[in-house]
Amino acid sequence: MKEIKAIIRPHRLDAVLDALHRHPEFPGVTVSPVHGFGRRVGPAPTGDAVEIQYGTTEMRKLECVVNDEQVDAVVDVIQQAAHTGNPGDGKVFVYDVALVVKIRTGAHARRIE
């Protein structure tokens, strides 16, 4: 099992969720509003020099756990639906999941080594 976390632009959220709903056997997703900052390099107002610009921005974080076989397809869906081609489109992270416990039933699912 893998956990996929994606940080995307807020205005792309509906497009990403629509695309994920169309993905067969997609189990679900958690969405959270997040704020953060990154480092963006752009032209300085005075000419050719490069200026580093800092700032915070509002983004959306999507989190989901999928079977190993679904990872590439789900990452592709998120990347394509979130893409605008501009700096700050976001990032997708994939992590191994060692254990999942269902709270209601106590059922355990462990990663097989």
CYANA upper distance limits for C-alpha pairs under 8 A (distance plus 0.5 A):
  1 MET  CA     65 VAL  CA      7.23
  1 MET  CA     66 VAL  CA      6.22
  1 MET  CA     67 ASN  CA      5.10
  1 MET  CA     68 ASP  CA      5.67
  1 MET  CA     96 ASP  CA      6.86
  1 MET  CA     97 VAL  CA      5.98
  1 MET  CA     98 ALA  CA      8.15
  1 MET  CA    111 ARG  CA      7.05
  2 LYS  CA     65 VAL  CA      6.05
  2 LYS  CA     66 VAL  CA      6.06
  2 LYS  CA     67 ASN  CA      6.81
  2 LYS  CA     68 ASP  CA      6.55
  2 LYS  CA     71 VAL  CA      7.62
  2 LYS  CA     94 VAL  CA      6.98
  2 LYS  CA     95 TYR  CA      5.95
  2 LYS  CA     96 ASP  CA      5.19
  2 LYS  CA     97 VAL  CA      5.73
  3 GLU  CA     63 GLU  CA      7.48
  3 GLU  CA     64 CYS  CA      6.13
  3 GLU  CA     65 VAL  CA      4.84
  3 GLU  CA     66 VAL  CA      7.01
  3 GLU  CA     94 VAL  CA      6.18
  3 GLU  CA     95 TYR  CA      5.57
  3 GLU  CA     96 ASP  CA      6.79
  3 GLU  CA     97 VAL  CA      6.71
  4 ILE  CA     62 LEU  CA      8.31
  4 ILE  CA     63 GLU  CA      6.17
  4 ILE  CA     64 CYS  CA      5.86
  4 ILE  CA     65 VAL  CA      6.72
  4 ILE  CA     66 VAL  CA      8.21
  4 ILE  CA     71 VAL  CA      8.28
  4 ILE  CA     75 VAL  CA      8.19
  4 ILE  CA     92 VAL  CA      7.49
  4 ILE  CA     93 PHE  CA      6.20
  4 ILE  CA     94 VAL  CA      5.12
  4 ILE  CA     95 TYR  CA      7.00
  5 LYS  CA     61 LYS  CA      7.29
  5 LYS  CA     62 LEU  CA      6.03
  5 LYS  CA     63 GLU  CA      5.08
  5 LYS  CA     64 CYS  CA      7.26
  5 LYS  CA     92 VAL  CA      6.22
  5 LYS  CA     93 PHE  CA      5.59
  5 LYS  CA     94 VAL  CA      6.95
  6 ALA  CA     60 ARG  CA      8.47
  6 ALA  CA     61 LYS  CA      6.03
  6 ALA  CA     62 LEU  CA      5.59
  6 ALA  CA     63 GLU  CA      7.14
  6 ALA  CA     78 ILE  CA      8.27
  6 ALA  CA     90 GLY  CA      7.76
  6 ALA  CA     91 LYS  CA      6.20
  6 ALA  CA     92 VAL  CA      4.74
  6 ALA  CA     93 PHE  CA      6.67
  7 ILE  CA     59 MET  CA      6.96
  7 ILE  CA     60 ARG  CA      6.10
  7 ILE  CA     61 LYS  CA      5.07
  7 ILE  CA     62 LEU  CA      7.04
  7 ILE  CA     90 GLY  CA      5.59
  7 ILE  CA     91 LYS  CA      5.89
  7 ILE  CA     92 VAL  CA      6.98
  8 ILE  CA     12 ARG  CA      7.45
  8 ILE  CA     13 LEU  CA      7.69
  8 ILE  CA     59 MET  CA      6.23
  8 ILE  CA     60 ARG  CA      5.82
  8 ILE  CA     61 LYS  CA      7.00
  8 ILE  CA     62 LEU  CA      8.47
  8 ILE  CA     82 ALA  CA      6.91
  8 ILE  CA     89 ASP  CA      6.48
  8 ILE  CA     90 GLY  CA      5.19
  8 ILE  CA     91 LYS  CA      7.38
  9 ARG  CA     13 LEU  CA      7.39
  9 ARG  CA     58 GLU  CA      8.16
  9 ARG  CA     59 MET  CA      5.57
  9 ARG  CA     60 ARG  CA      6.69
  9 ARG  CA     82 ALA  CA      7.76
  9 ARG  CA     88 GLY  CA      8.13
  9 ARG  CA     89 ASP  CA      6.57
  9 ARG  CA     90 GLY  CA      7.26
 10 PRO  CA     58 GLU  CA      7.76
 10 PRO  CA     59 MET  CA      5.85
 10 PRO  CA     60 ARG  CA      6.01
 12 ARG  CA     16 VAL  CA      6.77
 12 ARG  CA     81 ALA  CA      7.69
 12 ARG  CA     82 ALA  CA      5.92
 13 LEU  CA     17 LEU  CA      6.60
 13 LEU  CA     60 ARG  CA      7.76
 13 LEU  CA     82 ALA  CA      7.91
 14 ASP  CA     18 ASP  CA      6.50
 15 ALA  CA     19 ALA  CA      6.69
 15 ALA  CA     81 ALA  CA      6.27
 15 ALA  CA     82 ALA  CA      7.67
 16 VAL  CA     20 LEU  CA      6.68
 16 VAL  CA     77 VAL  CA      7.91
 16 VAL  CA     78 ILE  CA      6.27
 16 VAL  CA     81 ALA  CA      5.46
 16 VAL  CA     82 ALA  CA      6.53
 17 LEU  CA     21 HIS  CA      6.61
 18 ASP  CA     22 ARG  CA      7.04
 19 ALA  CA     23 HIS  CA      7.11
 19 ALA  CA     77 VAL  CA      6.94
 19 ALA  CA     78 ILE  CA      8.11
 19 ALA  CA     81 ALA  CA      7.27
 20 LEU  CA     26 PHE  CA      7.37
 20 LEU  CA     74 VAL  CA      7.91
 20 LEU  CA     77 VAL  CA      7.25
 20 LEU  CA     78 ILE  CA      7.96
 21 HIS  CA     26 PHE  CA      7.57
 23 HIS  CA     74 VAL  CA      8.23
 26 PHE  CA     66 VAL  CA      8.06
 27 PRO  CA     64 CYS  CA      8.39
 27 PRO  CA     65 VAL  CA      8.23
 27 PRO  CA     66 VAL  CA      7.61
 28 GLY  CA     64 CYS  CA      6.95
 29 VAL  CA     62 LEU  CA      6.93
 29 VAL  CA     63 GLU  CA      6.13
 29 VAL  CA     64 CYS  CA      5.31
 29 VAL  CA     65 VAL  CA      8.44
 30 THR  CA     62 LEU  CA      6.09
 30 THR  CA     63 GLU  CA      5.64
 30 THR  CA     64 CYS  CA      6.95
 31 VAL  CA     60 ARG  CA      7.23
 31 VAL  CA     61 LYS  CA      6.11
 31 VAL  CA     62 LEU  CA      5.14
 31 VAL  CA     63 GLU  CA      7.09
 32 SER  CA     60 ARG  CA      6.23
 32 SER  CA     61 LYS  CA      5.65
 32 SER  CA     62 LEU  CA      7.13
 33 PRO  CA     58 GLU  CA      7.67
 33 PRO  CA     59 MET  CA      6.63
 33 PRO  CA     60 ARG  CA      5.21
 33 PRO  CA     61 LYS  CA      6.78
 34 VAL  CA     58 GLU  CA      6.40
 34 VAL  CA     59 MET  CA      5.81
 34 VAL  CA     60 ARG  CA      6.12
 34 VAL  CA     61 LYS  CA      6.93
 35 HIS  CA     56 THR  CA      7.02
 35 HIS  CA     57 THR  CA      6.05
 35 HIS  CA     58 GLU  CA      5.02
 35 HIS  CA     59 MET  CA      6.40
 36 GLY  CA     56 THR  CA      5.63
 36 GLY  CA     57 THR  CA      6.15
 36 GLY  CA     58 GLU  CA      7.26
 36 GLY  CA     59 MET  CA      8.07
 37 PHE  CA     54 TYR  CA      7.39
 37 PHE  CA     55 GLY  CA      6.03
 37 PHE  CA     56 THR  CA      4.79
 37 PHE  CA     57 THR  CA      6.65
 38 GLY  CA     54 TYR  CA      7.09
 38 GLY  CA     55 GLY  CA      7.52
 38 GLY  CA     56 THR  CA      7.85
 39 ARG  CA     52 ILE  CA      7.31
 39 ARG  CA     53 GLN  CA      6.85
 39 ARG  CA     54 TYR  CA      6.23
 39 ARG  CA     55 GLY  CA      8.46
 40 ARG  CA     52 ILE  CA      6.49
 40 ARG  CA     53 GLN  CA      6.03
 40 ARG  CA     54 TYR  CA      7.34
 40 ARG  CA     87 PRO  CA      8.47
 41 VAL  CA     50 VAL  CA      7.23
 41 VAL  CA     51 GLU  CA      6.53
 41 VAL  CA     52 ILE  CA      5.29
 41 VAL  CA     53 GLN  CA      6.77
 42 GLY  CA     50 VAL  CA      6.42
 42 GLY  CA     51 GLU  CA      6.23
 42 GLY  CA     52 ILE  CA      7.05
 42 GLY  CA     53 GLN  CA      7.78
 43 PRO  CA     47 GLY  CA      7.64
 43 PRO  CA     48 ASP  CA      7.12
 43 PRO  CA     49 ALA  CA      6.83
 43 PRO  CA     50 VAL  CA      5.47
 43 PRO  CA     51 GLU  CA      6.41
 44 ALA  CA     48 ASP  CA      7.29
 44 ALA  CA     49 ALA  CA      6.09
 44 ALA  CA     50 VAL  CA      5.83
 44 ALA  CA     51 GLU  CA      5.47
 65 VAL  CA     97 VAL  CA      8.49
 66 VAL  CA     70 GLN  CA      6.63
 66 VAL  CA     71 VAL  CA      7.06
 67 ASN  CA     71 VAL  CA      7.33
 70 GLN  CA     74 VAL  CA      6.58
 71 VAL  CA     75 VAL  CA      6.55
 72 ASP  CA     76 ASP  CA      6.60
 73 ALA  CA     77 VAL  CA      6.70
 74 VAL  CA     78 ILE  CA      6.76
 75 VAL  CA     79 GLN  CA      6.54
 75 VAL  CA     92 VAL  CA      7.66
 76 ASP  CA     80 GLN  CA      6.50
 77 VAL  CA     81 ALA  CA      6.58
 78 ILE  CA     82 ALA  CA      6.38
 79 GLN  CA     83 HIS  CA      6.42
 79 GLN  CA     92 VAL  CA      8.17
 82 ALA  CA     89 ASP  CA      7.32
 82 ALA  CA     90 GLY  CA      8.47
 83 HIS  CA     89 ASP  CA      6.63
 84 THR  CA     89 ASP  CA      6.97
 85 GLY  CA     89 ASP  CA      7.62
 97 VAL  CA    111 ARG  CA      7.23
 98 ALA  CA    110 ARG  CA      6.20
 98 ALA  CA    111 ARG  CA      5.43
 99 LEU  CA    108 HIS  CA      7.51
 99 LEU  CA    109 ALA  CA      6.19
 99 LEU  CA    110 ARG  CA      5.00
 99 LEU  CA    111 ARG  CA      6.75
100 VAL  CA    108 HIS  CA      6.23
100 VAL  CA    109 ALA  CA      5.61
100 VAL  CA    110 ARG  CA      6.99
101 VAL  CA    106 GLY  CA      6.41
101 VAL  CA    107 ALA  CA      6.11
101 VAL  CA    108 HIS  CA      5.08
101 VAL  CA    109 ALA  CA      6.98
102 LYS  CA    106 GLY  CA      5.58
102 LYS  CA    107 ALA  CA      5.73
102 LYS  CA    108 HIS  CA      7.08
103 ILE  CA    107 ALA  CA      8.17
